[in-house]
């Protein structure tokens, strides 16, 4: 992708996702995630009903009239987007790839955080962490994140969610809001998720395509495994083959749901042909 085409694509995503974050998500995002605590705001005259524990005795003595300290929620937070860039994210049907939706969701969340003056970081992972952008503020920083989401080429096509979570726990020492965006066709991350969830507010956003759920009866078909790169001749007319695949898919889906719930992490499921805006808004309002 040349520079001109890349900038055009970045700008297109910015216009769409920034509008969503400005008009829809910023308020919901603000109310869904709390700050680290309370910070001092100002001193004012005591009013009936004020907590006497907040009286500022120095100011009260100076003016010979009761004054109280006013505190407000410390809103500044850190958001880290953990994005799966393995081979399976390139799957798509109905003229829509999972990768495209993943990029839009990540960009929308980034602009929502920016609206609240929060820092945003990015972790791109396959079976290893391929790219890490430390959390920072600002539009130019968000645009860099979008550029990487669009054009980054992974060295590996496999997936290892546990490795990504280990990296998160090792680099992000303070509490952060984590959005992990993936199809979650992986296993063996229960322990690392449990550890990371004790410190961070984690949400798993599962992006999937309805064509992945079942194999249609098409006879003998050459199938490519996007994560291993291997091609195999599969007899899709075999009921046993189709049922085995459905079980494989359902087992990983159940593992995702059970593991995230047991860890106290949030879950959002959105299909590529569905409106992810509705799904995210519903999630924010339910928190």
ZIVEN-V459614 format. One record per residue. N is the residue number from 0. PSI is psi as a letter, one per 20 degrees, with the letter a starting at -180 (999 if undefined). OMEGA is omega as a letter, one per 30 degrees, with the letter a starting at -180 (* if undefined). D_LAST is the distance of its C-alpha to the last C-alpha in whole Angstrom. Layout:
n:N psi:PSI omega:OMEGA d_last:D_LAST
n:N psi:PSI omega:OMEGA d_last:D_LAST
This chain:
n:0 psi:p omega:a d_last:40
n:1 psi:r omega:a d_last:42
n:2 psi:g omega:a d_last:40
n:3 psi:g omega:l d_last:41
n:4 psi:h omega:l d_last:39
n:5 psi:g omega:a d_last:36
n:6 psi:h omega:l d_last:36
n:7 psi:g omega:a d_last:36
n:8 psi:g omega:l d_last:33
n:9 psi:g omega:a d_last:31
n:10 psi:g omega:l d_last:32
n:11 psi:g omega:l d_last:31
n:12 psi:h omega:l d_last:27
n:13 psi:g omega:a d_last:27
n:14 psi:g omega:a d_last:28
n:15 psi:g omega:a d_last:25
n:16 psi:h omega:l d_last:22
n:17 psi:h omega:l d_last:23
n:18 psi:g omega:l d_last:23
n:19 psi:g omega:a d_last:20
n:20 psi:h omega:a d_last:18
n:21 psi:g omega:a d_last:20
n:22 psi:i omega:a d_last:20
n:23 psi:g omega:a d_last:16
n:24 psi:h omega:a d_last:14
n:25 psi:g omega:l d_last:15
n:26 psi:g omega:a d_last:13
n:27 psi:g omega:l d_last:10
n:28 psi:g omega:a d_last:10
n:29 psi:g omega:a d_last:12
n:30 psi:i omega:a d_last:9
n:31 psi:h omega:a d_last:6
n:32 psi:p omega:a d_last:9
n:33 psi:q omega:l d_last:11
n:34 psi:a omega:a d_last:15
n:35 psi:h omega:a d_last:17
n:36 psi:b omega:a d_last:18
n:37 psi:p omega:l d_last:21
n:38 psi:q omega:a d_last:24
n:39 psi:p omega:a d_last:27
n:40 psi:g omega:a d_last:27
n:41 psi:r omega:l d_last:30
n:42 psi:p omega:l d_last:33
n:43 psi:r omega:l d_last:33
n:44 psi:q omega:l d_last:36
n:45 psi:p omega:l d_last:34
n:46 psi:q omega:a d_last:33
n:47 psi:p omega:l d_last:33
n:48 psi:i omega:l d_last:30
n:49 psi:q omega:l d_last:29
n:50 psi:p omega:a d_last:29
n:51 psi:i omega:l d_last:32
n:52 psi:i omega:a d_last:31
n:53 psi:j omega:l d_last:30
n:54 psi:p omega:l d_last:34
n:55 psi:o omega:a d_last:35
n:56 psi:h omega:l d_last:39
n:57 psi:g omega:l d_last:41
n:58 psi:h omega:l d_last:40
n:59 psi:g omega:l d_last:41
n:60 psi:h omega:a d_last:44
n:61 psi:g omega:a d_last:45
n:62 psi:i omega:a d_last:44
n:63 psi:k omega:l d_last:45
n:64 psi:p omega:a d_last:42
n:65 psi:p omega:l d_last:39
n:66 psi:q omega:l d_last:36
n:67 psi:q omega:l d_last:32
n:68 psi:p omega:l d_last:30
n:69 psi:p omega:l d_last:27
n:70 psi:q omega:l d_last:24
n:71 psi:r omega:a d_last:21
n:72 psi:p omega:l d_last:18
n:73 psi:o omega:a d_last:19
n:74 psi:h omega:a d_last:17
n:75 psi:p omega:a d_last:19
n:76 psi:r omega:l d_last:17
n:77 psi:p omega:l d_last:18
n:78 psi:p omega:l d_last:17
n:79 psi:p omega:l d_last:19
n:80 psi:o omega:l d_last:19
n:81 psi:o omega:a d_last:20
n:82 psi:p omega:l d_last:22
n:83 psi:p omega:l d_last:24
n:84 psi:k omega:l d_last:28
n:85 psi:r omega:a d_last:30
n:86 psi:h omega:a d_last:32
n:87 psi:i omega:l d_last:30
n:88 psi:i omega:l d_last:28
n:89 psi:i omega:l d_last:31
n:90 psi:q omega:l d_last:31
n:91 psi:q omega:l d_last:30
n:92 psi:r omega:a d_last:32
n:93 psi:k omega:l d_last:32
n:94 psi:k omega:a d_last:33
n:95 psi:o omega:l d_last:29
n:96 psi:q omega:l d_last:29
n:97 psi:h omega:a d_last:26
n:98 psi:h omega:a d_last:27
n:99 psi:g omega:l d_last:26
n:100 psi:g omega:l d_last:23
n:101 psi:g omega:l d_last:22
n:102 psi:g omega:l d_last:24
n:103 psi:g omega:l d_last:22
n:104 psi:g omega:l d_last:18
n:105 psi:g omega:l d_last:19
n:106 psi:g omega:l d_last:21
n:107 psi:g omega:l d_last:19
n:108 psi:h omega:l d_last:16
n:109 psi:g omega:l d_last:19
n:110 psi:h omega:l d_last:20
n:111 psi:g omega:l d_last:17
n:112 psi:g omega:l d_last:17
n:113 psi:h omega:l d_last:20
n:114 psi:h omega:a d_last:20
n:115 psi:j omega:l d_last:18
n:116 psi:k omega:l d_last:21
n:117 psi:r omega:l d_last:19
n:118 psi:q omega:l d_last:21
n:119 psi:p omega:l d_last:21
n:120 psi:r omega:a d_last:23
n:121 psi:p omega:l d_last:23
n:122 psi:o omega:l d_last:24
n:123 psi:p omega:a d_last:26
n:124 psi:q omega:l d_last:27
n:125 psi:d omega:l d_last:29
n:126 psi:j omega:l d_last:31
n:127 psi:r omega:l d_last:31
n:128 psi:o omega:a d_last:29
n:129 psi:h omega:a d_last:31
n:130 psi:p omega:l d_last:30
n:131 psi:p omega:l d_last:28
n:132 psi:o omega:a d_last:28
n:133 psi:q omega:a d_last:27
n:134 psi:p omega:l d_last:24
n:135 psi:r omega:l d_last:26
n:136 psi:r omega:l d_last:25
n:137 psi:q omega:a d_last:27
n:138 psi:g omega:a d_last:27
n:139 psi:h omega:l d_last:30
n:140 psi:g omega:l d_last:28
n:141 psi:g omega:l d_last:25
n:142 psi:h omega:l d_last:28
n:143 psi:g omega:l d_last:30
n:144 psi:g omega:l d_last:27
n:145 psi:g omega:l d_last:27
n:146 psi:g omega:a d_last:31
n:147 psi:h omega:l d_last:30
n:148 psi:h omega:a d_last:28
n:149 psi:g omega:a d_last:30
n:150 psi:i omega:a d_last:33
n:151 psi:p omega:l d_last:33
n:152 psi:o omega:a d_last:35
n:153 psi:q omega:l d_last:34
n:154 psi:h omega:l d_last:37
n:155 psi:q omega:l d_last:35
n:156 psi:j omega:a d_last:34
n:157 psi:r omega:a d_last:32
n:158 psi:p omega:l d_last:29
n:159 psi:n omega:a d_last:28
n:160 psi:h omega:a d_last:24
n:161 psi:g omega:l d_last:25
n:162 psi:h omega:l d_last:28
n:163 psi:g omega:l d_last:25
n:164 psi:h omega:l d_last:23
n:165 psi:g omega:l d_last:26
n:166 psi:g omega:l d_last:27
n:167 psi:g omega:a d_last:23
n:168 psi:h omega:a d_last:24
n:169 psi:h omega:a d_last:27
n:170 psi:h omega:a d_last:27
n:171 psi:n omega:a d_last:23
n:172 psi:h omega:l d_last:24
n:173 psi:q omega:a d_last:21
n:174 psi:p omega:l d_last:18
n:175 psi:r omega:l d_last:16
n:176 psi:p omega:a d_last:13
n:177 psi:p omega:l d_last:15
n:178 psi:o omega:l d_last:14
n:179 psi:o omega:a d_last:17
n:180 psi:o omega:a d_last:18
n:181 psi:r omega:l d_last:21
n:182 psi:i omega:l d_last:22
n:183 psi:k omega:l d_last:22
n:184 psi:l omega:a d_last:26
n:185 psi:r omega:l d_last:26
n:186 psi:a omega:l d_last:26
n:187 psi:l omega:l d_last:27
n:188 psi:j omega:a d_last:24
n:189 psi:g omega:a d_last:22
n:190 psi:g omega:a d_last:24
n:191 psi:h omega:l d_last:23
n:192 psi:g omega:l d_last:20
n:193 psi:g omega:l d_last:19
n:194 psi:g omega:a d_last:21
n:195 psi:h omega:a d_last:19
n:196 psi:h omega:l d_last:16
n:197 psi:h omega:a d_last:17
n:198 psi:h omega:a d_last:18
n:199 psi:q omega:l d_last:15
n:200 psi:o omega:a d_last:12
n:201 psi:p omega:l d_last:12
n:202 psi:p omega:l d_last:11
n:203 psi:p omega:l d_last:14
n:204 psi:o omega:a d_last:15
n:205 psi:o omega:l d_last:18
n:206 psi:p omega:a d_last:20
n:207 psi:r omega:l d_last:23
n:208 psi:p omega:a d_last:26
n:209 psi:h omega:a d_last:27
n:210 psi:i omega:l d_last:30
n:211 psi:i omega:a d_last:29
n:212 psi:h omega:a d_last:28
n:213 psi:q omega:l d_last:32
n:214 psi:p omega:l d_last:35
n:215 psi:q omega:l d_last:38
n:216 psi:n omega:a d_last:41
n:217 psi:j omega:a d_last:43
n:218 psi:b omega:l d_last:46
n:219 psi:p omega:a d_last:47
n:220 psi:p omega:l d_last:44
n:221 psi:p omega:a d_last:44
n:222 psi:p omega:l d_last:41
n:223 psi:p omega:l d_last:39
n:224 psi:o omega:a d_last:37
n:225 psi:h omega:a d_last:35
n:226 psi:h omega:l d_last:34
n:227 psi:h omega:a d_last:38
n:228 psi:j omega:a d_last:40
n:229 psi:q omega:l d_last:42
n:230 psi:p omega:a d_last:43
n:231 psi:q omega:l d_last:44
n:232 psi:p omega:a d_last:46
n:233 psi:p omega:l d_last:44
n:234 psi:n omega:a d_last:45
n:235 psi:i omega:l d_last:42
n:236 psi:i omega:l d_last:44
n:237 psi:p omega:l d_last:44
n:238 psi:h omega:l d_last:42
n:239 psi:g omega:l d_last:41
n:240 psi:g omega:a d_last:40
n:241 psi:g omega:a d_last:38
n:242 psi:h omega:l d_last:36
n:243 psi:g omega:l d_last:36
n:244 psi:g omega:l d_last:34
n:245 psi:h omega:l d_last:32
n:246 psi:g omega:l d_last:31
n:247 psi:g omega:a d_last:31
n:248 psi:g omega:a d_last:28
n:249 psi:h omega:l d_last:26
n:250 psi:g omega:l d_last:27
n:251 psi:h omega:l d_last:25
n:252 psi:g omega:l d_last:22
n:253 psi:h omega:l d_last:22
n:254 psi:g omega:l d_last:22
n:255 psi:g omega:a d_last:19
n:256 psi:g omega:a d_last:17
n:257 psi:g omega:a d_last:18
n:258 psi:g omega:a d_last:19
n:259 psi:g omega:a d_last:15
n:260 psi:g omega:l d_last:14
n:261 psi:h omega:a d_last:16
n:262 psi:i omega:a d_last:16
n:263 psi:j omega:l d_last:12
n:264 psi:q omega:a d_last:11
n:265 psi:r omega:a d_last:9
n:266 psi:p omega:l d_last:11
n:267 psi:p omega:l d_last:12
n:268 psi:p omega:l d_last:15
n:269 psi:p omega:l d_last:17
n:270 psi:q omega:a d_last:21
n:271 psi:h omega:a d_last:23
n:272 psi:j omega:l d_last:25
n:273 psi:r omega:l d_last:21
n:274 psi:o omega:a d_last:19
n:275 psi:h omega:l d_last:17
n:276 psi:g omega:l d_last:16
n:277 psi:g omega:a d_last:15
n:278 psi:g omega:a d_last:13
n:279 psi:g omega:l d_last:11
n:280 psi:g omega:l d_last:10
n:281 psi:h omega:l d_last:9
n:282 psi:g omega:a d_last:7
n:283 psi:g omega:a d_last:5
n:284 psi:h omega:a d_last:6
n:285 psi:i omega:a d_last:4
n:286 psi:999 omega:* d_last:0
